[in-house]
Amino acid sequence: MNCRLGCGACCIAPSISSPIPGMPNGKPAGQRCIQLNEENLCRLFGKAERPKVCLEFTPCADICGSSNDDAYLTLIELESVTKED
């Protein structure tokens, strides 16, 4: 599966603990990544500065669902489950 252009759910919903250019402490869940542009596209896509966690994320139907809202809600739910463990 390919990313839906302009979705951005994986750049907003989950927390990222590794440094991101412009966000040296990463980002909390639900906060928009500073590298996400106005069209919800990553400014770091294909660049060496992109965090490893972002490079390793692979879109799939189970996570991304059928819409941007589905993806966001699923990722927020997974984030909350991870925090409980």
N, C-alpha and C positions, 0 to 999 in steps of 0.2 A: 504494500500500500504506500502511496505517496502522500506527503502532507497536503492538506487543503491550503492553497495559497490564501494568505490573509487570515488564517485561523488564530494563531498566536497563543492558543490555550496552554501549550507546554512552556511558554515564556511568561505566563502570568500565574497560573494556578499553583504549581509546585514551589516549594522552597528550594533554593540552591545555596549550598554551604560553601562552595568554592568561589574564589574571587572571579569577578566579571569585570572587564574594563569599564571603569566608571562606577563600579559597585564593589569595592575591595573586600567587603565582608559578605559578599553574596547577596541574596535577597530573600525575604520572608514569603511564605505562601500568600497568594492573592495580590502581591505587588507586581506591577508591570516591570519587566526588565528594561533597563535604560537603553539597551541595544535593540529594542523592538521599535521599528519605525511606525509612521502614521498609517501605513498599509498593513500593519502587523507582520512585517517581514523582518528577519534578523539581519542586522547590519554586519554581523560577524560571520554569517554563513560562508563556509569555504575558506575562512581565514584561520591562521595558526592560533590567534588569541581566543578563539571560541573554547569555552570550558569543556573539559572531558565529558562531563555528565550530559551536555548538550549534544556532543558528537555521538555519544553512545545511545541516545534516545532514538528508537525506531517506531514510527507510527504503525499502529495496527487497529483493526476494526474493533477489538475489545476495548481499547482505550479511547480511540477517536470517535467511535460511534458514527452516526450519520450526519452530524452537524457540529459546528463550532461550540454550541452550547453543550451538546452531549460530551464533547471532549473536555471542556472546562469542568463540568460537574463531576465527571469520572475522576479526573486528576485531583480535584479538591477532596473527593471522597477517599481516594488512595492516600492522599497526604494526611488526612485525619486518622486513618487506620495505622499508618506508619508512626505517627506521633504517640498513639496509644501503646505501641509495643515497647 
